[in-house]
Amino acid sequence: MTFHQTTLSNGLEVVAELNDEVRSVAAGFFVRAGSRDESDDVSGVSHFLEHMAFKGSASRDALAVNRDFDEVGAKHNAQTSEEDTLYHVTCLPEYLPRSFEVLADILRPSLRGDDFEMEKQVIIEEIHMYMDNPMSVAYEAAKAAHFGPHPLGRSILGSVESIKNMTVEQMRGYYQSRYGAGNIVLAVSGNDDWSRLVDLAERYCGGWPQGVAGRDALVRRGPTSFQAICRADDQQQTVIGVADAPALESDDRHAAQLLATILGDHTGSRLYWTLIDPGHADGVDVSYQDYNNTGVFYTFLSCDPDEAQANLGRIESVFRDAMREGPSEEELAQARNKVLSRTVLRSERPMGRLGSLGFQWLYRREYLSVEDELAAFDRVTTDDLRRVLDAFPLTPWTIVSVGPNVEIKPPF
């Protein structure tokens, strides 16, 4: 595999990891625009804008967008998070020029008023769908409780009220402020030719307006809090806990990932053997999420409502044991093997490499090959895990409980 990088005259950064031994290619535009970049009056605009991109441009409507991708068998999609919006396509190398032209085209959307009003109803229905999901309700409430007024506390979807009140002029203004070429990274992974990629980028993106958008990336350490939300008709209790963790800029992010795997991996971990194997819960998981200048550990629990209080106590006990004793060498080795295997398996597909390639460059301006990523996890020691635990205690933590049991109390 070979790495290439260049910057167009308008500021668009182009990176590629090329491998002539694979038989497909993936390309993606990584836009530094997410819910943390919004104001309260346009909450949800980043995700809404993602939808609007697929409604078409000056040269093609929504039907033509889908038809032009389908004609060459390309897989395309997009996703919005708290910090970025990714538009991507995967196809055979011979069809990349056609696929790339469509992908670049939708990043210059028309944002027509009629399309805006129609898609507004789609977004509102999506919000209603997530409000019916206990895990989504718990996640949004836990994030809001932990981050408070910090921009990361905003919902990616926004609220029914914010979407209803949003105008197409507000979206156009947000688009102009966040979709400048200097705020976007184009990443390509797979089988292709670097000179052809640069030519495609120049041809279809070289005329994009310049512009780099700022961001409120203040460091945030969450408070300790507990909240119980009553959903009397739920058959299970859903609980989400949030604790601070290293930021994506930190060299401890690999140790944090391994620590989360030791504590709450769904295929075998301290929480798995404490809650799942004995039948106390049907779901428990700890995940590490690194944000720009901030990070968190999310703990997810689903169980019988009558078991929720005891299970919170069991989780608290596991966390306190981990902070007191620290993980063992055996636990570290097992977690490392899991993470290394998953990294390698994911990297065998160009689309699996695209995310790492694009996000690393967007936030760290750094290229990490697969070998570099594996070596970073290999270097983690139990002392590194201990340092993360000392700097970012797992308890007390922010907890939100959703379900029929409203008698639950915080375990700390």
Secondary structure, 3 states (H helix, E strand, C coil): CEEEEEECCCCCEEEEEECCCCCCEEEEEEECCCHHHCCHHHCCHHHHHHHHHCCECCCCEHHHHHHHHHCCCCEEEEEECCCCEEEEEEECHHHHHHHHHHHHHHCCCCCCHHHHHHHHHHHHHHHHHHHCCHHHHHHHHHHHHHHCCCHHHCCCCCCHHHHHHCCHHHHHHHHHHHCCHHHEEEEEEECCCHHHHHHHHHHHHCCCCCCCCCCCCCCCCCCCCEEEEECCCCCCEEEEEEEEECCCCCCCHHHHHHHHHHHHCCCCCHHHHHHHCCCCCCEEEEEEEEECCEEEEEEEEEECHHHHHHHHHHHHHHHHHHHHHCCCHHHHHHHHHHHHHHHHHHHCCHHHHHHHHHHHHHHHCCCCCHHHHHHHHHCCCHHHHHHHHHHCCCCCCEEEEEECCCCCCCCC
